[in-house]
């Protein structure tokens, strides 16, 4: 018995939606922590110290338990 293309596509989309929904916010949190860490380092290199401090604090706020390497690094700065 052959499956129609529509049925295959709908099953694929259902599995993809489930994978995205079950991944939680961990990925987003880690990406935003890393983004703020990089932006803070760039601001520090440009001697914009107030902006750098703000970025590092924002990076830590995404991961207050300091479970990621990025958050630990931001905490050091």
N, CA, C, O and CB atoms as a CASP TS submission, in Angstrom:
PFRMAT TS
TARGET T0000
AUTHOR 0000-0000-0000
METHOD Language model
MODEL 1
PARENT N/A
ATOM      1  N   UNK     1       0.841  -1.173   0.000  1.00  0.00           N
ATOM      2  CA  UNK     1       0.000   0.000   0.000  1.00  0.00           C
ATOM      3  C   UNK     1       0.891   1.243   0.000  1.00  0.00           C
ATOM      4  O   UNK     1       1.725   1.422   0.888  1.00  0.00           O
ATOM      5  CB  UNK     1      -0.959  -0.006   1.218  1.00  0.00           C
ATOM      6  N   UNK     2       0.707   2.080  -0.985  1.00  0.00           N
ATOM      7  CA  UNK     2       1.526   3.278  -1.117  1.00  0.00           C
ATOM      8  C   UNK     2       0.901   4.435  -0.374  1.00  0.00           C
ATOM      9  O   UNK     2      -0.319   4.603  -0.364  1.00  0.00           O
ATOM     10  CB  UNK     2       1.722   3.639  -2.581  1.00  0.00           C
ATOM     11  N   UNK     3       1.747   5.226   0.244  1.00  0.00           N
ATOM     12  CA  UNK     3       1.281   6.435   0.908  1.00  0.00           C
ATOM     13  C   UNK     3       1.307   7.579  -0.087  1.00  0.00           C
ATOM     14  O   UNK     3       2.211   7.680  -0.917  1.00  0.00           O
ATOM     15  CB  UNK     3       2.146   6.763   2.153  1.00  0.00           C
ATOM     16  N   UNK     4       0.328   8.417   0.006  1.00  0.00           N
ATOM     17  CA  UNK     4       0.325   9.583  -0.871  1.00  0.00           C
ATOM     18  C   UNK     4       1.373  10.583  -0.393  1.00  0.00           C
ATOM     19  O   UNK     4       1.806  10.546   0.759  1.00  0.00           O
ATOM     20  CB  UNK     4      -1.080  10.239  -0.913  1.00  0.00           C
ATOM     21  N   UNK     5       1.768  11.461  -1.282  1.00  0.00           N
ATOM     22  CA  UNK     5       2.751  12.488  -0.917  1.00  0.00           C
ATOM     23  C   UNK     5       2.233  13.374   0.195  1.00  0.00           C
ATOM     24  O   UNK     5       2.984  13.753   1.094  1.00  0.00           O
ATOM     25  CB  UNK     5       3.113  13.340  -2.129  1.00  0.00           C
ATOM     26  N   UNK     6       0.962  13.703   0.141  1.00  0.00           N
ATOM     27  CA  UNK     6       0.370  14.560   1.165  1.00  0.00           C
ATOM     28  C   UNK     6       0.449  13.895   2.533  1.00  0.00           C
ATOM     29  O   UNK     6       0.744  14.550   3.533  1.00  0.00           O
ATOM     30  CB  UNK     6      -1.090  14.887   0.817  1.00  0.00           C
ATOM     31  N   UNK     7       0.189  12.615   2.573  1.00  0.00           N
ATOM     32  CA  UNK     7       0.223  11.896   3.842  1.00  0.00           C
ATOM     33  C   UNK     7       1.656  11.829   4.388  1.00  0.00           C
ATOM     34  O   UNK     7       1.872  11.978   5.591  1.00  0.00           O
ATOM     35  CB  UNK     7      -0.352  10.475   3.668  1.00  0.00           C
ATOM     36  N   UNK     8       2.628  11.607   3.503  1.00  0.00           N
ATOM     37  CA  UNK     8       4.022  11.574   3.926  1.00  0.00           C
ATOM     38  C   UNK     8       4.459  12.935   4.457  1.00  0.00           C
ATOM     39  O   UNK     8       5.135  13.033   5.481  1.00  0.00           O
ATOM     40  CB  UNK     8       4.923  11.142   2.766  1.00  0.00           C
ATOM     41  N   UNK     9       4.063  13.970   3.746  1.00  0.00           N
ATOM     42  CA  UNK     9       4.408  15.322   4.157  1.00  0.00           C
ATOM     43  C   UNK     9       3.765  15.664   5.497  1.00  0.00           C
ATOM     44  O   UNK     9       4.407  16.266   6.357  1.00  0.00           O
ATOM     45  CB  UNK     9       3.977  16.329   3.091  1.00  0.00           C
ATOM     46  N   UNK    10       2.522  15.289   5.676  1.00  0.00           N
ATOM     47  CA  UNK    10       1.840  15.599   6.933  1.00  0.00           C
ATOM     48  C   UNK    10       2.468  14.846   8.104  1.00  0.00           C
ATOM     49  O   UNK    10       2.562  15.391   9.203  1.00  0.00           O
ATOM     50  CB  UNK    10       0.349  15.256   6.829  1.00  0.00           C
ATOM     51  N   UNK    11       2.897  13.614   7.888  1.00  0.00           N
ATOM     52  CA  UNK    11       3.561  12.853   8.951  1.00  0.00           C
ATOM     53  C   UNK    11       4.908  13.500   9.287  1.00  0.00           C
ATOM     54  O   UNK    11       5.266  13.636  10.457  1.00  0.00           O
ATOM     55  CB  UNK    11       3.759  11.368   8.526  1.00  0.00           C
ATOM     56  N   UNK    12       5.646  13.896   8.251  1.00  0.00           N
ATOM     57  CA  UNK    12       6.926  14.557   8.473  1.00  0.00           C
ATOM     58  C   UNK    12       6.748  15.847   9.261  1.00  0.00           C
ATOM     59  O   UNK    12       7.487  16.102  10.212  1.00  0.00           O
ATOM     60  CB  UNK    12       7.613  14.846   7.142  1.00  0.00           C
ATOM     61  N   UNK    13       5.776  16.657   8.874  1.00  0.00           N
ATOM     62  CA  UNK    13       5.529  17.917   9.573  1.00  0.00           C
ATOM     63  C   UNK    13       5.110  17.685  11.017  1.00  0.00           C
ATOM     64  O   UNK    13       5.510  18.433  11.909  1.00  0.00           O
ATOM     65  CB  UNK    13       4.460  18.720   8.848  1.00  0.00           C
ATOM     66  N   UNK    14       4.318  16.668  11.246  1.00  0.00           N
ATOM     67  CA  UNK    14       3.888  16.339  12.608  1.00  0.00           C
ATOM     68  C   UNK    14       5.087  15.945  13.472  1.00  0.00           C
ATOM     69  O   UNK    14       5.194  16.379  14.619  1.00  0.00           O
ATOM     70  CB  UNK    14       2.849  15.196  12.585  1.00  0.00           C
ATOM     71  N   UNK    15       5.981  15.132  12.929  1.00  0.00           N
ATOM     72  CA  UNK    15       7.173  14.721  13.676  1.00  0.00           C
ATOM     73  C   UNK    15       8.086  15.922  13.917  1.00  0.00           C
ATOM     74  O   UNK    15       8.632  16.075  15.009  1.00  0.00           O
ATOM     75  CB  UNK    15       7.936  13.608  12.916  1.00  0.00           C
ATOM     76  N   UNK    16       8.255  16.772  12.908  1.00  0.00           N
ATOM     77  CA  UNK    16       9.095  17.961  13.058  1.00  0.00           C
ATOM     78  C   UNK    16       8.520  18.909  14.103  1.00  0.00           C
ATOM     79  O   UNK    16       9.262  19.455  14.920  1.00  0.00           O
ATOM     80  CB  UNK    16       9.241  18.687  11.716  1.00  0.00           C
ATOM     81  N   UNK    17       7.212  19.107  14.085  1.00  0.00           N
ATOM     82  CA  UNK    17       6.562  19.964  15.070  1.00  0.00           C
ATOM     83  C   UNK    17       6.743  19.415  16.473  1.00  0.00           C
ATOM     84  O   UNK    17       6.999  20.174  17.407  1.00  0.00           O
ATOM     85  CB  UNK    17       5.079  20.111  14.754  1.00  0.00           C
ATOM     86  N   UNK    18       6.615  18.118  16.631  1.00  0.00           N
ATOM     87  CA  UNK    18       6.814  17.492  17.930  1.00  0.00           C
ATOM     88  C   UNK    18       8.253  17.679  18.409  1.00  0.00           C
ATOM     89  O   UNK    18       8.485  17.954  19.586  1.00  0.00           O
ATOM     90  CB  UNK    18       6.467  16.001  17.863  1.00  0.00           C
ATOM     91  N   UNK    19       9.215  17.530  17.502  1.00  0.00           N
ATOM     92  CA  UNK    19      10.624  17.692  17.872  1.00  0.00           C
ATOM     93  C   UNK    19      10.916  19.112  18.324  1.00  0.00           C
ATOM     94  O   UNK    19      11.632  19.317  19.305  1.00  0.00           O
ATOM     95  CB  UNK    19      11.529  17.324  16.699  1.00  0.00           C
ATOM     96  N   UNK    20      10.375  20.083  17.626  1.00  0.00           N
ATOM     97  CA  UNK    20      10.587  21.482  17.989  1.00  0.00           C
ATOM     98  C   UNK    20       9.908  21.800  19.316  1.00  0.00           C
ATOM     99  O   UNK    20      10.489  22.474  20.167  1.00  0.00           O
ATOM    100  CB  UNK    20      10.059  22.412  16.885  1.00  0.00           C
ATOM    101  N   UNK    21       8.693  21.323  19.492  1.00  0.00           N
ATOM    102  CA  UNK    21       7.945  21.608  20.715  1.00  0.00           C
ATOM    103  C   UNK    21       8.581  20.958  21.937  1.00  0.00           C
ATOM    104  O   UNK    21       8.536  21.515  23.034  1.00  0.00           O
ATOM    105  CB  UNK    21       6.509  21.136  20.571  1.00  0.00           C
ATOM    106  N   UNK    22       9.165  19.799  21.754  1.00  0.00           N
ATOM    107  CA  UNK    22       9.735  19.100  22.911  1.00  0.00           C
ATOM    108  C   UNK    22      11.149  19.558  23.237  1.00  0.00           C
ATOM    109  O   UNK    22      11.688  19.190  24.281  1.00  0.00           O
ATOM    110  CB  UNK    22       9.735  17.610  22.663  1.00  0.00           C
ATOM    111  N   UNK    23      11.764  20.356  22.360  1.00  0.00           N
ATOM    112  CA  UNK    23      13.133  20.788  22.616  1.00  0.00           C
ATOM    113  C   UNK    23      13.208  21.851  23.699  1.00  0.00           C
ATOM    114  O   UNK    23      14.271  22.057  24.284  1.00  0.00           O
ATOM    115  CB  UNK    23      13.756  21.310  21.347  1.00  0.00           C
ATOM    116  N   UNK    24      12.108  22.528  23.976  1.00  0.00           N
ATOM    117  CA  UNK    24      12.085  23.528  25.029  1.00  0.00           C
ATOM    118  C   UNK    24      12.784  24.801  24.625  1.00  0.00           C
ATOM    119  O   UNK    24      13.055  25.033  23.446  1.00  0.00           O
ATOM    120  CB  UNK    24      12.710  22.983  26.271  1.00  0.00           C
ATOM    121  N   UNK    25      13.072  25.614  25.604  1.00  0.00           N
ATOM    122  CA  UNK    25      13.687  26.910  25.352  1.00  0.00           C
ATOM    123  C   UNK    25      15.190  26.877  25.571  1.00  0.00           C
ATOM    124  O   UNK    25      15.846  27.915  25.487  1.00  0.00           O
ATOM    125  CB  UNK    25      13.062  27.964  26.237  1.00  0.00           C
ATOM    126  N   UNK    26      15.739  25.722  25.846  1.00  0.00           N
ATOM    127  CA  UNK    26      17.159  25.610  26.126  1.00  0.00           C
ATOM    128  C   UNK    26      18.035  26.090  24.987  1.00  0.00           C
ATOM    129  O   UNK    26      19.030  26.780  25.207  1.00  0.00           O
ATOM    130  CB  UNK    26      17.496  24.201  26.447  1.00  0.00           C
ATOM    131  N   UNK    27      17.669  25.728  23.779  1.00  0.00           N
ATOM    132  CA  UNK    27      18.451  26.144  22.618  1.00  0.00           C
ATOM    133  C   UNK    27      18.419  27.659  22.456  1.00  0.00           C
ATOM    134  O   UNK    27      19.452  28.291  22.236  1.00  0.00           O
ATOM    135  CB  UNK    27      17.928  25.465  21.348  1.00  0.00           C
ATOM    136  N   UNK    28      17.228  28.233  22.565  1.00  0.00           N
ATOM    137  CA  UNK    28      17.081  29.689  22.426  1.00  0.00           C
ATOM    138  C   UNK    28      17.873  30.406  23.516  1.00  0.00           C
ATOM    139  O   UNK    28      18.554  31.395  23.242  1.00  0.00           O
ATOM    140  CB  UNK    28      15.587  30.100  22.491  1.00  0.00           C
ATOM    141  N   UNK    29      17.789  29.921  24.729  1.00  0.00           N
ATOM    142  CA  UNK    29      18.500  30.533  25.849  1.00  0.00           C
ATOM    143  C   UNK    29      20.001  30.503  25.613  1.00  0.00           C
ATOM    144  O   UNK    29      20.696  31.489  25.856  1.00  0.00           O
ATOM    145  CB  UNK    29      18.157  29.818  27.160  1.00  0.00           C
ATOM    146  N   UNK    30      20.492  29.376  25.142  1.00  0.00           N
ATOM    147  CA  UNK    30      21.936  29.254  24.904  1.00  0.00           C
ATOM    148  C   UNK    30      22.389  30.177  23.777  1.00  0.00           C
ATOM    149  O   UNK    30      23.447  30.800  23.867  1.00  0.00           O
ATOM    150  CB  UNK    30      22.302  27.800  24.569  1.00  0.00           C
ATOM    151  N   UNK    31      21.591  30.265  22.720  1.00  0.00           N
ATOM    152  CA  UNK    31      21.951  31.141  21.595  1.00  0.00           C
ATOM    153  C   UNK    31      21.958  32.602  22.035  1.00  0.00           C
ATOM    154  O   UNK    31      22.873  33.351  21.694  1.00  0.00           O
ATOM    155  CB  UNK    31      20.970  30.946  20.414  1.00  0.00           C
ATOM    156  N   UNK    32      20.942  33.007  22.791  1.00  0.00           N
ATOM    157  CA  UNK    32      20.878  34.403  23.239  1.00  0.00           C
ATOM    158  C   UNK    32      21.994  34.720  24.232  1.00  0.00           C
ATOM    159  O   UNK    32      22.527  35.830  24.229  1.00  0.00           O
ATOM    160  CB  UNK    32      19.514  34.697  23.875  1.00  0.00           C
ATOM    161  N   UNK    33      22.348  33.764  25.074  1.00  0.00           N
ATOM    162  CA  UNK    33      23.458  33.960  26.002  1.00  0.00           C
ATOM    163  C   UNK    33      24.744  34.163  25.233  1.00  0.00           C
ATOM    164  O   UNK    33      25.523  35.067  25.534  1.00  0.00           O
ATOM    165  CB  UNK    33      23.590  32.768  26.961  1.00  0.00           C
ATOM    166  N   UNK    34      24.965  33.316  24.232  1.00  0.00           N
ATOM    167  CA  UNK    34      26.180  33.431  23.436  1.00  0.00           C
ATOM    168  C   UNK    34      26.206  34.732  22.642  1.00  0.00           C
ATOM    169  O   UNK    34      27.257  35.363  22.529  1.00  0.00           O
ATOM    170  CB  UNK    34      26.307  32.243  22.494  1.00  0.00           C
ATOM    171  N   UNK    35      25.069  35.140  22.091  1.00  0.00           N
ATOM    172  CA  UNK    35      24.988  36.392  21.326  1.00  0.00           C
ATOM    173  C   UNK    35      25.370  37.581  22.208  1.00  0.00           C
ATOM    174  O   UNK    35      26.161  38.434  21.805  1.00  0.00           O
ATOM    175  CB  UNK    35      23.564  36.590  20.749  1.00  0.00           C
ATOM    176  N   UNK    36      24.804  37.630  23.408  1.00  0.00           N
ATOM    177  CA  UNK    36      25.113  38.738  24.316  1.00  0.00           C
ATOM    178  C   UNK    36      26.556  38.695  24.794  1.00  0.00           C
ATOM    179  O   UNK    36      27.161  39.741  25.032  1.00  0.00           O
ATOM    180  CB  UNK    36      24.176  38.714  25.512  1.00  0.00           C
ATOM    181  N   UNK    37      27.105  37.516  24.935  1.00  0.00           N
ATOM    182  CA  UNK    37      28.508  37.388  25.312  1.00  0.00           C
ATOM    183  C   UNK    37      29.411  37.932  24.207  1.00  0.00           C
ATOM    184  O   UNK    37      30.357  38.670  24.486  1.00  0.00           O
ATOM    185  CB  UNK    37      28.854  35.918  25.611  1.00  0.00           C
ATOM    186  N   UNK    38      29.129  37.578  22.971  1.00  0.00           N
ATOM    187  CA  UNK    38      29.924  38.072  21.840  1.00  0.00           C
ATOM    188  C   UNK    38      29.762  39.577  21.689  1.00  0.00           C
ATOM    189  O   UNK    38      30.742  40.291  21.477  1.00  0.00           O
ATOM    190  CB  UNK    38      29.515  37.361  20.534  1.00  0.00           C
ATOM    191  N   UNK    39      28.519  40.067  21.797  1.00  0.00           N
ATOM    192  CA  UNK    39      28.290  41.511  21.696  1.00  0.00           C
ATOM    193  C   UNK    39      28.986  42.272  22.830  1.00  0.00           C
ATOM    194  O   UNK    39      29.507  43.367  22.621  1.00  0.00           O
ATOM    195  CB  UNK    39      26.785  41.809  21.713  1.00  0.00           C
ATOM    196  N   UNK    40      28.990  41.691  24.019  1.00  0.00           N
ATOM    197  CA  UNK    40      29.677  42.315  25.147  1.00  0.00           C
ATOM    198  C   UNK    40      31.186  42.372  24.933  1.00  0.00           C
ATOM    199  O   UNK    40      31.832  43.367  25.263  1.00  0.00           O
ATOM    200  CB  UNK    40      29.367  41.562  26.430  1.00  0.00           C
ATOM    201  N   UNK    41      31.741  41.299  24.381  1.00  0.00           N
ATOM    202  CA  UNK    41      33.177  41.294  24.101  1.00  0.00           C
ATOM    203  C   UNK    41      33.527  42.331  23.032  1.00  0.00           C
ATOM    204  O   UNK    41      34.561  42.993  23.118  1.00  0.00           O
ATOM    205  CB  UNK    41      33.632  39.893  23.652  1.00  0.00           C
ATOM    206  N   UNK    42      32.669  42.467  22.038  1.00  0.00           N
ATOM    207  CA  UNK    42      32.906  43.472  20.993  1.00  0.00           C
ATOM    208  C   UNK    42      32.841  44.879  21.579  1.00  0.00           C
ATOM    209  O   UNK    42      33.671  45.729  21.256  1.00  0.00           O
ATOM    210  CB  UNK    42      31.876  43.324  19.850  1.00  0.00           C
ATOM    211  N   UNK    43      31.855  45.125  22.440  1.00  0.00           N
ATOM    212  CA  UNK    43      31.735  46.440  23.077  1.00  0.00           C
ATOM    213  C   UNK    43      32.948  46.710  23.968  1.00  0.00           C
ATOM    214  O   UNK    43      33.435  47.839  24.023  1.00  0.00           O
ATOM    215  CB  UNK    43      30.429  46.529  23.907  1.00  0.00           C
ATOM    216  N   UNK    44      33.430  45.698  24.655  1.00  0.00           N
ATOM    217  CA  UNK    44      34.616  45.860  25.499  1.00  0.00           C
ATOM    218  C   UNK    44      35.833  46.226  24.651  1.00  0.00           C
ATOM    219  O   UNK    44      36.612  47.106  25.017  1.00  0.00           O
ATOM    220  CB  UNK    44      34.893  44.569  26.298  1.00  0.00           C
ATOM    221  N   UNK    45      35.989  45.546  23.520  1.00  0.00           N
ATOM    222  CA  UNK    45      37.125  45.839  22.632  1.00  0.00           C
ATOM    223  C   UNK    45      37.047  47.237  22.045  1.00  0.00           C
ATOM    224  O   UNK    45      38.071  47.836  21.718  1.00  0.00           O
ATOM    225  CB  UNK    45      37.189  44.820  21.504  1.00  0.00           C
ATOM    226  N   UNK    46      35.825  47.764  21.910  1.00  0.00           N
ATOM    227  CA  UNK    46      35.639  49.129  21.409  1.00  0.00           C
ATOM    228  C   UNK    46      35.680  50.163  22.532  1.00  0.00           C
ATOM    229  O   UNK    46      35.416  51.344  22.307  1.00  0.00           O
ATOM    230  CB  UNK    46      34.315  49.237  20.663  1.00  0.00           C
ATOM    231  N   UNK    47      36.012  49.713  23.738  1.00  0.00           N
ATOM    232  CA  UNK    47      36.110  50.554  24.929  1.00  0.00           C
ATOM    233  C   UNK    47      34.770  51.170  25.325  1.00  0.00           C
ATOM    234  O   UNK    47      34.729  52.261  25.893  1.00  0.00           O
ATOM    235  CB  UNK    47      37.123  51.651  24.699  1.00  0.00           C
ATOM    236  N   UNK    48      33.692  50.481  25.029  1.00  0.00           N
ATOM    237  CA  UNK    48      32.349  50.890  25.459  1.00  0.00           C
ATOM    238  C   UNK    48      32.006  50.031  26.677  1.00  0.00           C
ATOM    239  O   UNK    48      31.232  49.078  26.592  1.00  0.00           O
ATOM    240  CB  UNK    48      31.268  50.720  24.292  1.00  0.00           C
ATOM    241  N   UNK    49      32.592  50.391  27.785  1.00  0.00           N
ATOM    242  CA  UNK    49      32.528  49.538  28.964  1.00  0.00           C
ATOM    243  C   UNK    49      31.126  49.426  29.564  1.00  0.00           C
ATOM    244  O   UNK    49      30.738  48.355  30.031  1.00  0.00           O
ATOM    245  CB  UNK    49      33.471  50.055  30.003  1.00  0.00           C
ATOM    246  N   UNK    50      30.364  50.524  29.555  1.00  0.00           N
ATOM    247  CA  UNK    50      28.997  50.463  30.093  1.00  0.00           C
ATOM    248  C   UNK    50      28.128  49.507  29.276  1.00  0.00           C
ATOM    249  O   UNK    50      27.354  48.726  29.830  1.00  0.00           O
ATOM    250  CB  UNK    50      28.360  51.868  30.111  1.00  0.00           C
ATOM    251  N   UNK    51      28.267  49.579  27.958  1.00  0.00           N
ATOM    252  CA  UNK    51      27.498  48.673  27.096  1.00  0.00           C
ATOM    253  C   UNK    51      27.963  47.235  27.281  1.00  0.00           C
ATOM    254  O   UNK    51      27.148  46.313  27.267  1.00  0.00           O
ATOM    255  CB  UNK    51      27.628  49.087  25.616  1.00  0.00           C
ATOM    256  N   UNK    52      29.262  47.036  27.453  1.00  0.00           N
ATOM    257  CA  UNK    52      29.795  45.692  27.658  1.00  0.00           C
ATOM    258  C   UNK    52      29.241  45.081  28.948  1.00  0.00           C
ATOM    259  O   UNK    52      28.842  43.917  28.972  1.00  0.00           O
ATOM    260  CB  UNK    52      31.337  45.727  27.701  1.00  0.00           C
ATOM    261  N   UNK    53      29.220  45.875  30.013  1.00  0.00           N
ATOM    262  CA  UNK    53      28.682  45.383  31.287  1.00  0.00           C
ATOM    263  C   UNK    53      27.214  45.011  31.131  1.00  0.00           C
ATOM    264  O   UNK    53      26.772  43.980  31.637  1.00  0.00           O
ATOM    265  CB  UNK    53      28.850  46.445  32.400  1.00  0.00           C
ATOM    266  N   UNK    54      26.460  45.852  30.431  1.00  0.00           N
ATOM    267  CA  UNK    54      25.038  45.581  30.212  1.00  0.00           C
ATOM    268  C   UNK    54      24.845  44.272  29.444  1.00  0.00           C
ATOM    269  O   UNK    54      23.974  43.473  29.788  1.00  0.00           O
ATOM    270  CB  UNK    54      24.380  46.747  29.449  1.00  0.00           C
ATOM    271  N   UNK    55      25.652  44.053  28.410  1.00  0.00           N
ATOM    272  CA  UNK    55      25.541  42.823  27.609  1.00  0.00           C
ATOM    273  C   UNK    55      25.905  41.597  28.427  1.00  0.00           C
ATOM    274  O   UNK    55      25.232  40.570  28.339  1.00  0.00           O
ATOM    275  CB  UNK    55      26.438  42.904  26.371  1.00  0.00           C
ATOM    276  N   UNK    56      26.964  41.693  29.220  1.00  0.00           N
ATOM    277  CA  UNK    56      27.360  40.555  30.043  1.00  0.00           C
ATOM    278  C   UNK    56      26.290  40.238  31.087  1.00  0.00           C
ATOM    279  O   UNK    56      25.998  39.070  31.345  1.00  0.00           O
ATOM    280  CB  UNK    56      28.703  40.835  30.730  1.00  0.00           C
ATOM    281  N   UNK    57      25.709  41.271  31.680  1.00  0.00           N
ATOM    282  CA  UNK    57      24.636  41.048  32.655  1.00  0.00           C
ATOM    283  C   UNK    57      23.418  40.417  31.987  1.00  0.00           C
ATOM    284  O   UNK    57      22.766  39.548  32.566  1.00  0.00           O
ATOM    285  CB  UNK    57      24.241  42.372  33.333  1.00  0.00           C
ATOM    286  N   UNK    58      23.117  40.857  30.769  1.00  0.00           N
ATOM    287  CA  UNK    58      21.988  40.278  30.041  1.00  0.00           C
ATOM    288  C   UNK    58      22.263  38.812  29.701  1.00  0.00           C
ATOM    289  O   UNK    58      21.355  37.982  29.743  1.00  0.00           O
ATOM    290  CB  UNK    58      21.705  41.082  28.755  1.00  0.00           C
ATOM    291  N   UNK    59      23.511  38.497  29.365  1.00  0.00           N
ATOM    292  CA  UNK    59      23.872  37.111  29.072  1.00  0.00           C
ATOM    293  C   UNK    59      23.667  36.226  30.294  1.00  0.00           C
ATOM    294  O   UNK    59      23.170  35.106  30.182  1.00  0.00           O
ATOM    295  CB  UNK    59      25.327  37.024  28.597  1.00  0.00           C
ATOM    296  N   UNK    60      24.048  36.729  31.449  1.00  0.00           N
ATOM    297  CA  UNK    60      23.862  35.956  32.680  1.00  0.00           C
ATOM    298  C   UNK    60      22.378  35.832  33.022  1.00  0.00           C
ATOM    299  O   UNK    60      21.954  34.816  33.574  1.00  0.00           O
ATOM    300  CB  UNK    60      24.623  36.612  33.849  1.00  0.00           C
ATOM    301  N   UNK    61      21.584  36.856  32.699  1.00  0.00           N
ATOM    302  CA  UNK    61      20.158  36.807  33.030  1.00  0.00           C
ATOM    303  C   UNK    61      19.417  35.723  32.246  1.00  0.00           C
ATOM    304  O   UNK    61      18.380  35.238  32.699  1.00  0.00           O
ATOM    305  CB  UNK    61      19.517  38.159  32.763  1.00  0.00           C
ATOM    306  N   UNK    62      19.931  35.341  31.083  1.00  0.00           N
ATOM    307  CA  UNK    62      19.301  34.261  30.326  1.00  0.00           C
ATOM    308  C   UNK    62      19.540  32.909  30.981  1.00  0.00           C
ATOM    309  O   UNK    62      18.746  31.985  30.806  1.00  0.00           O
ATOM    310  CB  UNK    62      19.822  34.244  28.895  1.00  0.00           C
ATOM    311  N   UNK    63      20.622  32.787  31.730  1.00  0.00           N
ATOM    312  CA  UNK    63      20.957  31.529  32.395  1.00  0.00           C
ATOM    313  C   UNK    63      21.412  31.824  33.816  1.00  0.00           C
ATOM    314  O   UNK    63      22.603  31.718  34.112  1.00  0.00           O
ATOM    315  CB  UNK    63      22.058  30.755  31.613  1.00  0.00           C
ATOM    316  N   UNK    64      20.485  32.196  34.709  1.00  0.00           N
ATOM    317  CA  UNK    64      20.874  32.601  36.062  1.00  0.00           C
ATOM    318  C   UNK    64      21.491  31.477  36.894  1.00  0.00           C
ATOM    319  O   UNK    64      22.190  31.749  37.870  1.00  0.00           O
ATOM    320  CB  UNK    64      19.679  33.140  36.781  1.00  0.00           C
ATOM    321  N   UNK    65      21.243  30.216  36.521  1.00  0.00           N
ATOM    322  CA  UNK    65      21.822  29.096  37.260  1.00  0.00           C
ATOM    323  C   UNK    65      23.251  28.782  36.816  1.00  0.00           C
ATOM    324  O   UNK    65      23.919  27.923  37.392  1.00  0.00           O
ATOM    325  CB  UNK    65      20.953  27.865  37.092  1.00  0.00           C
ATOM    326  N   UNK    66      23.709  29.499  35.772  1.00  0.00           N
ATOM    327  CA  UNK    66      25.055  29.327  35.232  1.00  0.00           C
ATOM    328  C   UNK    66      25.322  27.885  34.823  1.00  0.00           C
ATOM    329  O   UNK    66      26.355  27.315  35.171  1.00  0.00           O
ATOM    330  CB  UNK    66      26.088  29.771  36.249  1.00  0.00           C
ATOM    331  N   UNK    67      24.386  27.300  34.084  1.00  0.00           N
ATOM    332  CA  UNK    67      24.543  25.920  33.641  1.00  0.00           C
ATOM    333  C   UNK    67      25.292  25.807  32.325  1.00  0.00           C
ATOM    334  O   UNK    67      25.726  24.712  31.968  1.00  0.00           O
ATOM    335  CB  UNK    67      23.198  25.270  33.507  1.00  0.00           C
ATOM    336  N   UNK    68      25.459  26.895  31.597  1.00  0.00           N
ATOM    337  CA  UNK    68      26.163  26.832  30.320  1.00  0.00           C
ATOM    338  C   UNK    68      27.536  27.482  30.435  1.00  0.00           C
ATOM    339  O   UNK    68      27.784  28.297  31.324  1.00  0.00           O
ATOM    340  CB  UNK    68      25.340  27.513  29.215  1.00  0.00           C
ATOM    341  N   UNK    69      28.408  27.112  29.532  1.00  0.00           N
ATOM    342  CA  UNK    69      29.756  27.685  29.493  1.00  0.00           C
ATOM    343  C   UNK    69      29.682  29.181  29.202  1.00  0.00           C
ATOM    344  O   UNK    69      30.442  29.974  29.758  1.00  0.00           O
ATOM    345  CB  UNK    69      30.626  26.971  28.429  1.00  0.00           C
ATOM    346  N   UNK    70      28.756  29.553  28.324  1.00  0.00           N
ATOM    347  CA  UNK    70      28.622  30.951  27.955  1.00  0.00           C
ATOM    348  C   UNK    70      28.248  31.817  29.148  1.00  0.00           C
ATOM    349  O   UNK    70      28.813  32.894  29.340  1.00  0.00           O
ATOM    350  CB  UNK    70      27.591  31.103  26.864  1.00  0.00           C
ATOM    351  N   UNK    71      27.294  31.348  29.952  1.00  0.00           N
ATOM    352  CA  UNK    71      26.867  32.109  31.131  1.00  0.00           C
ATOM    353  C   UNK    71      27.993  32.216  32.151  1.00  0.00           C
ATOM    354  O   UNK    71      28.172  33.263  32.773  1.00  0.00           O
ATOM    355  CB  UNK    71      25.638  31.457  31.774  1.00  0.00           C
ATOM    356  N   UNK    72      28.748  31.138  32.323  1.00  0.00           N
ATOM    357  CA  UNK    72      29.892  31.187  33.237  1.00  0.00           C
ATOM    358  C   UNK    72      30.929  32.188  32.767  1.00  0.00           C
ATOM    359  O   UNK    72      31.487  32.937  33.569  1.00  0.00           O
ATOM    360  CB  UNK    72      30.527  29.809  33.373  1.00  0.00           C
ATOM    361  N   UNK    73      31.188  32.203  31.461  1.00  0.00           N
ATOM    362  CA  UNK    73      32.150  33.151  30.906  1.00  0.00           C
ATOM    363  C   UNK    73      31.664  34.585  31.089  1.00  0.00           C
ATOM    364  O   UNK    73      32.440  35.465  31.462  1.00  0.00           O
ATOM    365  CB  UNK    73      32.393  32.861  29.419  1.00  0.00           C
ATOM    366  N   UNK    74      30.375  34.820  30.827  1.00  0.00           N
ATOM    367  CA  UNK    74      29.813  36.161  31.005  1.00  0.00           C
ATOM    368  C   UNK    74      29.907  36.582  32.466  1.00  0.00           C
ATOM    369  O   UNK    74      30.164  37.751  32.754  1.00  0.00           O
ATOM    370  CB  UNK    74      28.345  36.207  30.527  1.00  0.00           C
ATOM    371  N   UNK    75      29.704  35.660  33.382  1.00  0.00           N
ATOM    372  CA  UNK    75      29.804  35.962  34.806  1.00  0.00           C
ATOM    373  C   UNK    75      31.229  36.386  35.173  1.00  0.00           C
ATOM    374  O   UNK    75      31.422  37.261  36.018  1.00  0.00           O
ATOM    375  CB  UNK    75      29.377  34.743  35.642  1.00  0.00           C
ATOM    376  N   UNK    76      32.214  35.771  34.543  1.00  0.00           N
ATOM    377  CA  UNK    76      33.606  36.151  34.799  1.00  0.00           C
ATOM    378  C   UNK    76      33.878  37.588  34.380  1.00  0.00           C
ATOM    379  O   UNK    76      34.569  38.326  35.082  1.00  0.00           O
ATOM    380  CB  UNK    76      34.557  35.208  34.066  1.00  0.00           C
ATOM    381  N   UNK    77      33.333  37.984  33.234  1.00  0.00           N
ATOM    382  CA  UNK    77      33.545  39.348  32.760  1.00  0.00           C
ATOM    383  C   UNK    77      32.779  40.314  33.604  1.00  0.00           C
ATOM    384  O   UNK    77      32.828  41.520  33.362  1.00  0.00           O
ATOM    385  CB  UNK    77      33.141  39.492  31.306  1.00  0.00           C
TER
END
